[in-house]
Amino acid sequence: MTEAKKKQGLGKGLSALMAEMGSEAVVQRASPTSLPVALVSPSPIQPRRSFDELAMHELADSIRIKGVLQPILVRPVEGGRFEIVAGERRWRAAQIAGLHEIPVVVREFSEGDGFEAALIENIQRADLNPLEEAEGYQRLVRDYGHSQETVAALTGKARSHVSNLIRILDLPPGAQALVRMGILSLGHAKVVLSARDPDALAKEIAERGLTVRQAEAIARKSHDAPKLSLVRAVAAGRDADLEALESQLAEATGLQVSIVTKGGAGSVTVRFSDLDQLDLIVARLQA
């Protein structure tokens, strides 16, 4: 798919991608048809890692009575098999319901276009946890060369939302696990990222059931003492201390930082190379 065609479909998600692919993707069957459940496989890039068992069985009960009302979108792959582009939850529930065949719409997506469409369809669903959503955004940036701005347009999200979600992938593994389990909310995750000891704060939130505001207060308190010593270092104008402070700020932000002082006053300059980095600076200042 050309970049021009992608831009025409921005903000419309999967349906737009399918429409824009019309001249390149051949419709194998214009209307829904049926395929054996055993010939259909999930996509290896499905963002969702976990499925709510109760909700899945409720959907299966509905399918037993009414059938699969919305066909599953699939693409043909090697060996006469088909890969799910959209609808894995319905496919899983159909198996629980004991169906041997499911209604599908077959599209001749290329591997790249199929994977991209699957990612966008799944990201647009409301029931992904924040980490699953963040991983989907990261794949669109890393594997498909999109900027965060383009990802936001493709998925119908605000660019700040995309930027904030991708940031939580910087959480340490223990904190990520708590987010994935739903113990930490997205608000908690943002606060944990700003803490001097993210693992410790994540554990405290989980153990004490802290609200986001309570967690913010603890994170601010953890920074108070270091801030005082750094201010004194700047006021004293010691070059070694200033260099150490620049290094510390650069490490914390991932950006180039310079500090200039004169007569007790001065300036702190943070340099960014693109709008995504600017978004990151703004998000961290607002955290």
Secondary structure, 3 states (H helix, E strand, C coil): CCHHHHHHCCCCHHHHHHHHHHHCCCECCCCCEEEEHHHEECCCCCCCCCCCHHHHHHHHHHHHHHCCCCCEEEEECHHHCEEEEECHHHHHHHHHCCCCEEEEEEECCCHHHHHHHHHHHHHCCCCCCHHHHHHHHHHHHHHHCCCHHHHHHHHCCCHHHHHHHHHHHHCCHHHHHHHHCCCCCHHHHHHHHHCCCHHHHHHHHHHHCCCHHHHHHHHHHHHHHHHHHHHHHHHHCCHHHHHHHHHHHHHHHCCEEEEEEECCEEEEEEECCCHHHHHHHHHHHHC
